[in-house]
Amino acid sequence: MDVTMDISTKLSALQVMRDAPVIPVIVLNDVGQAVLLARALVAGGIRMLEVTLRTPQALACIEAIARDVPEAVVGAGTVRSAADAQACAMAGARFVVSPGYTHAVGQACRDAGLPLLPGVATGSEIMMAQEDGLTELKFFPALQAGGSAMLKAWGGPFGDVKFCPTGGITMANAAEFLALPNVVCVGGSWLTPLDAVARGDWAQVTTLAVQACELARTNA
């Protein structure tokens, strides 16, 4: 965790990526679990929390975390439209993660003052995001799109781009990605196992967060 960062101010995408080696990809079905889960992650050293818009309760969960866990920085994932981005901003999200990139989503995030980590899987998609001024990107789905070998290949033509690979990343392979010079952090769902969340095992979540924070990065 970057303890020098003032999380009360507006953050850049790079600051979001640099705060810890892992950004948890969170799926919540119960608003009552949102604050407890966020506190468990923060207790383990993870502050940047990506709550995905994959359930009807997601926006309410973002709002609850933003209101009740000020030491966390809650963001929204699976943002696929300008309307999604606007709704997330209204709910209190501080950053946005998307599975792909469109100009409309990028513009909506700029209008709302939200840093965006858009998903890319090809060179053309990287170039499209760069045309709109974005140089911090999510590589998604990381394993299916070529894994660490693809990121190594992109290091030449896209040496000015930093990535957060997400999709198939686990505690077992995270270090392989974090060792790459163009990777700042990874995204993963393993910090918040669905079974642990369902039974309210917040101690397990905190332990997983602590382990994630211990992962080494070459480009912190």
Stockholm file with secondary structure:
# STOCKHOLM 1.0

chainA/1-220         MDVTMDISTKLSALQVMRDAPVIPVIVLNDVGQAVLLARALVAGGIRMLEVTLRTPQALACIEAIARDVPEAVVGAGTVRSAADAQACAMAGARFVVSPGYTHAVGQACRDAGLPLLPGVATGSEIMMAQEDGLTELKFFPALQAGGSAMLKAWGGPFGDVKFCPTGGITMANAAEFLALPNVVCVGGSWLTPLDAVARGDWAQVTTLAVQACELARTNA
#=GR chainA/1-220 SS CCTTCCTTSCCCHHHHHHSSSEEEEECCSCHHHHHHHHHHHHHTTCCEEEEESCSTTHHHHHHHHHHHCTTSEEEEESCCSHHHHHHHHHHTCSCEEESSCCHHHHHHHHHHTCCEEEEECSHHHHHHHHHTTCCEEEETTTTTTTHHHHHHHHTTTTTTCEEEEBSSCCTTTHHHHHTSTTBCCEEESTTSCHHHHHHTCHHHHHHHHHHHHTSCCSCC
#=GC SS_cons         CCTTCCTTSCCCHHHHHHSSSEEEEECCSCHHHHHHHHHHHHHTTCCEEEEESCSTTHHHHHHHHHHHCTTSEEEEESCCSHHHHHHHHHHTCSCEEESSCCHHHHHHHHHHTCCEEEEECSHHHHHHHHHTTCCEEEETTTTTTTHHHHHHHHTTTTTTCEEEEBSSCCTTTHHHHHTSTTBCCEEESTTSCHHHHHHTCHHHHHHHHHHHHTSCCSCC
//
